[in-house]
Amino acid sequence: MLRKINARFAETALDDEIVLMNIDDGKFYALKGTSLAIWQRIDGTRGTAEIANELTAEYDVDPDTCAAEVARFLEAMTGAGFVEQG
């Protein structure tokens, strides 16, 4: 299951996006569209496959393309220290 590491970032909702700030290095990340949809599904109960399956069902997207994009986003968020597999 994927979970957010809340001690590593500050999160603020602005209009139709969420802005994350890495507390350690001050870098900002703006999430909207698909990245926001993925972020909102990271709740400690879903894994990568579950998130990709939900997005595939919700949007008109090829399952393999969706799975690859979800994995790429989660890899970036893991690398930034915001998400961990657990």
N, C-alpha and C positions, 0 to 999 in steps of 0.2 A: 504494500500500500504506500501511496505517496502522501507526504505531509509537509506543510509549510514550517520553516524554522523561524518563528516569529521574533526571536531575539536578535535576528540578523538584519531586519528591515523595518522600515516605517511604511505604512500603506495609507494612501489618501485617494478617495474617489473624487473625480472632477468630471462633471458632465457624463459623457459616455465612455470614460476610460478610468483606469486605476494607475496611479503613479506610485512606483516603489522606489525607496531610497535605501541603498546598502549602507547601514550604519557604520561599517568598518572603513569603507573607502569613499563614501559620499556620492557614488555613482547613482544616476537616476535611470529608471526604466519605465516607459509608458506602455501600458497594455490596453489594447482595444481590439475590437473585432474578434477574430479567432483566438488570439493569445489571451484575451480577457475571458472568453468562454472556457478555455482550458484552465486558466488560473482559478476561476470560480468553482471548478469541479474538484480541485485538490482539497480534499477534506479529511484525509486519513482513512477513508473507507474504500477508495477506488485506486486501481493501478492504471498503468499506461493503457492497457488493452480496453479496460472499461471506459475510460475517457474517450478513446478513439471510437469505440462502438457507439457511444452516446452521440458524439458529434456526427458520425456517419448517418445515424438515424434522423438527426435533426436537420442536417444540411444535405444538399445534393452534391455529394463528393464521393469520389472513388475510395473504397475502404483502404486500399494499399497506400494511396497518396495521403489520406488522413492519418493513418497510423505512422507514416514516416514523418509528417509534419508535427504531430503530437510528440513523438520521440525526440525530434530536433529541439522543440521548444523546451521540453522537460530537461533535456541535457544542458541547455543554456541556463535554465533556472537553477539546476543543480550546481553547475559550475560557478554561478554567481553566489551560491551559498543560501539560496532562498528555499530550496526544496531538498528533501532527502527521501530515499526509499527505505521503508522500514516495516 
